[in-house]
Amino acid sequence: MQVGYVYSEDYLEHDTGMHPENAGRLNAIMKALEDTGIIDLLCPIEPKLASIDQIQYIHSPDHIRTVQVFSSMEKATDGDTPTSTRSYEVALLAAGGVISAVDAVIDGVDSMDSVNGIGSVDGKDSVDSVFALVRPPGHHAEPDRSMGFCLFNNVAIAARHAQKKGLRKVLIVDWDVHHSNGTQNAYYDDDSVLFFSIHQYPHYPGTGSVDEIGAGEGRGYNINVPLSRGANDADYLYVFNEILSPAARRFGPDIILVSAGQDGHRDDPMAGMNLTSKGYGQMAGLVRLLADELCGGKLVLTLEGGYDYGALSESVVMIFRGLMGEIDAVTEVADDDISGSTRKIVEAVTELHSGGKIL
């Protein structure tokens, strides 16, 4: 199977100084990919700037202008989200990078851009999954405001782009430790997008309770699994097998997108979860299995959080190993490894969604 990655040194030009979300995160990831030799096995994909029309799939014109003006002034859009002179352009490139990843798994990649030319057909290389290593992150960005280090909602924009290309149903999986309020709100009343979030709760930004299940036509298509502080690999894998997998199979997506934040790692300073780097690889392996089974392997991940350089870079390496099939997907978890609080949350989610269209 061919796995790709999106990256540009321009992503380093979103200068946030000593802010936790800084260029050092991507530098650490790229060094780890090079040191392990994994980068030589991947297909590089060049990101393109998202157009204003594409950003407007999710965001209001006023919000776009605000990001542009604040960036030109090097002014933070809120207390958590700094900008620099190039931040607006880099944010367009971040959204465009995830769009480019979607294009790659749908249309293939020009052979000249591929490292090894696997699966070349009519000048295109087939790519099953792509990890977009972009910044700034996006999943907290609301349609009309930036927040939580995020300027534009990269994954939400990419989901609508996939639909513009003819794919009808999109599954968005968010395993960042913080709830994805922006993505949830973008599709809260939309039954063409199944949104699944597993996150620490209570925690920033305060949303993501079990009973936030969607509205109108989207009722039942928004699944939140708020876990208690200290949840580990077994807890997450149990939730994936008990909630995500059956929901995905019933929904039948045409593509799967993942907001991949690695800030649930046990070494990350921004939260209190107990995930390991291998656990992230196992989660990636499970999502890859679902993509292979349900949508011809079409899978795109985009980088969200992760603020300990070592934990983040090691986790990304393991995610790529999971995408390449080098880590076995865990489809069963030993009962003794699952916490009682996680079992209660799974029961609550299942009961709340029972009789619905997805669970």
N, C-alpha and C positions, 0 to 999 in steps of 0.2 A: 504494500500500500504506500502511496506517495503522500507525504506530509509536507506542508508548506509553512512559511512564516513571512510576516510583513514586518519590515523595519526600515527606518530612515534615520540618519544622523540629525536630520532636521528636528526630530522629536526632542532632542536635547536642548533646542533653542527656546523652549518654554521655560524660562529662567525663574525659578521660585526661590532661589537662594537656599537658606537653611530649613525651609519648609519640609515636613516629612515626605511629601510627594515631590521629589526632585529628580534631576537627571541621573543621579547616581544609581537609581533603581535600574534603569535600562542598561547603564554601563555594566553593572554587576551581572545582569542577565546575559548580555552578549559575551562577556568574558567567560562565564560558566559554559555557555554553548560552545565556545571556541576551545576551551580547555578540555572539555569532554570529547571533542570531536563530533558532537551531534550535529553541529551546524553544517558539516560536510555532507550529511545525509538528507538534508532538507532542501526543498525547492524555494528559493527566494522570490518574493513577490513585491514589486515596486508599488508603493502607495501613490494614489493620485489625490489631488485636492477635491474635497466634496464641493459641489456647486451650492450656491445659495438656495436654489430650488430644492436640492436634496436635504439641506439642513431644515428647510421649512416643512419637510414631511412631519416633523415633530415640533419644531420651535417657531415661536411667533416672530414676525419681523422686528418688533420692538426689542425682543430679547437678543436677537442677532446683532442689532445695532448697539445695544448696551455692551456686549462682549467686545465688539470692534472698538468702540470709543474708550472703554475702560482699559483695554489693552494698549491703545495709543498713549494713554496717560500713565501706564504702569500702575494702575490702581486696582486693588482687590475688588472683586464683584460682591463679595461678602466677607465676613470675618475669617472664613476658612479657605478662601479661594483666591490666591494672588495671581496677578498677571504681569507680563513684561511686554516689551514692544512687539515681539513676534508671536505672542500667545494666540492671538486671533487666527493668524495664518496657520500656526501649528495645530490648533484645534480643528480647523478645516481639514488638515492633513490627517489628523487622528480619525475623524469620522470617515474621511475618504479611504483611510487604510483598511477599515473594517468593511467598507463597501467593496474595495478591491479584493478582499478575502472572499466575500460572497460571490463576486464575479468569477473568481478562480475556481471555486468548487462547482459552480454551475456551468461555466463555459470552458474551463481549462486555462492553461497558462502558455504563453508563447514559448516555444521550445528553446529559443535563444536565451531565455531568462532562467532556464532550468539547469541545475547542477548535473544531473545524471540522465535526463531525458527519458525517464521511465514512462511508458504508456503513451508515447507520442503518436497522435493521430491528426493528420491534416495540419501539421505545424503547431499543434497544441499538445501540451502534456496534461494528462489527467491527474488532478489533485483531489484527494478525498477529503482531507481536513487541513485547516489552516489556523495557526495561532497568530493573531495580529498583536504584535508587541508595540503598542502605541501609548502615547501620553499626550495631553492630559487624559485621565480616565473620564468616564461619562455617566455611570448609572445613577448618580444622584441628581443630575441636571433635569429640572422640570421643564415643561414646555415654555414657561415664561420666566424662568430664573435659573441662575447657576447656584450651586451649593456643594459643599462636601468635596472640594478639590476639583469639581467637574464643571466644564464650560458647556459642552454640547453632549447630548446623550448618544454616544457612538453606537451602542447595540440597538437602541430603539430606532435610530435612523436606518441602520443596516437591515433591520427586520422589514421595514416598509419598502426599502429598496428591493429586497428579495421578492416581495409581493409585486412590485412594479415590473419585475422581470418575469412574472408569470407563475411564481410559486404561491399557492393559495394559503397554506397553513404553516405557521412558524411557531416552534417551541423555543422559548427563551429560558435557559437555566441560569440562575445566579447563585454562585456559592461564595461570593464575597461575604466576609463576616458581618458587614453592615447591610441592612435591608435596602433594597433598590427602590426607593420611593419614586424616583423619576421614571423608571421603566414601568413600574406598576401603574402610575397615573396616566402614562401615555396610552396604555392599552386596557384600562380598567373596564371599559364597556364594549370591548371588541372580542368577539368569539372566534376570530381568525388567528389570534395569537394566544397561545397557552403560556402563561407566565408562572414559573416555579422559583421560589426563593427559599433557601435554607440559610439561617443567620442567627447570630446571638441576639437574645432578647431578654430583658430590655437593654437597649443599647442605641447609639446614634443610628438613624435620625429620629427614633421614637416610633416609627411606623412598623408595620409587618406583623400584626397580630393574626391569630388564626382566623378570626372572623372577617378579615378583609378578603372577600372571595370574588370580587367583581360586582358589576352592576349592569342592569339592562340585559342586552344580548350577551354581555360578557360575564354574567353571573355564573360562577362555577369554574371559570377559566383563569382564575387567579388563585394560586395555591401558595400559602405562606406556611413554612415550618419553622417556627421560632424556638430555637433550642436554648437550654440553660447554659450559663457559663461553665466551661470545663468539658464540653462535649468533645469526643475524640473520634478517631478514624472509624471505629466500629459503629458509633452512633450515626455518623454521616452515611456510611455505607448501608446501614439498616434502613434509613430514611429513603435513600435512593432506590433500594430494592422494594420497599413496601409502598412507597408513595409515587416517586418519580416514574419508575419503570411502567407500572400499570396505567398511570395517567397518560404517559407518552404513547403507549400502545393503543389506548382507546381514542386518543386525539388523532393519531396518524399524521405527524408533521411531514412537510415536504423538505424541510431543512431544520437543523438544530443550531441555535446560537447560544454561546455560554459567556456570561460575564464572569471572568475568571479572576477573582481577587484572592490572593494567598495570605491575607491578613488574619485568617483563622489559625495560622500556624502557631504551635506552642511557644515559639521564640519571638513572635511578633509583639511589639510593645503597645499596639493600638487596641487590643481586645483581650479576651480571656479564654479563648478556646484552646484545645489541646491536640490539634491536628498535626500530623507529621508530613514531611515531604513525600514519603511513599504513599500516604493517604491521598494526596492530591493526584498522584499518578494513577491510583486505583479508581478514583472518581472519574478521571479522564478516560480510563479504560472502559468503565461502565457506560459512559455517554457515547463513546465510540461504538460499543456494541449496539446500543440503541439506534445510532445513526445508520450503521450497516444494515440492521434489521428493517428499519422503517423508512429510510429516505435515501437509499443508495449511497450511504456514507457521507452525505453532504453535512459537514460539521465545521463551524467557525467559532473560535474562541477569541475573546478580546481581553486584554490586560486591564484589570481594575486595580484593587488595592494590593498591599504587601509592602511592609516598611522596614523590615529587617533584611539587609542586603543578602546575608547568607541564606536565611530561610527562604526568601523570595526566589533567589537564583536557583537554589537546589530544588525547590518545588517546581519551577518552570522546567528544569531539566527532566524531572520525573514525569511531568505532564506530557512532554514530548515523547518520553519512553512509553507512556500509556497509549498515546495516539498511534505509535508505531507498533503496538502489540507486544512490546517487550515486558510489560507488567500484566500479570493475569488479572482480569476483572473479577472482583469478589462478588459473587451472586448469592452467597449465604454467609451469615455472620453468626458466630457462636452466641448462644443466649446469654451466657455469663458475661459477655463483653459489652452488653447494651445496658445503658443506665435506665433506672426506673423512670426518671423524668422524661427521657426521650421516648420511652414506650407510651407514656401518658399523652405526650404531644401527638404522636402518630395516631393513637386512638381518637384523640379530639379532632384531628384533621380528617380522618376517615369518616367519623360520625357526621361531621359538619357537611362534608361533600357527598355523603351517601345518598343515593337516589338522584344524583345530578348527572350531568352529561359526561363527566370525566372520571369520577371515582365511584 
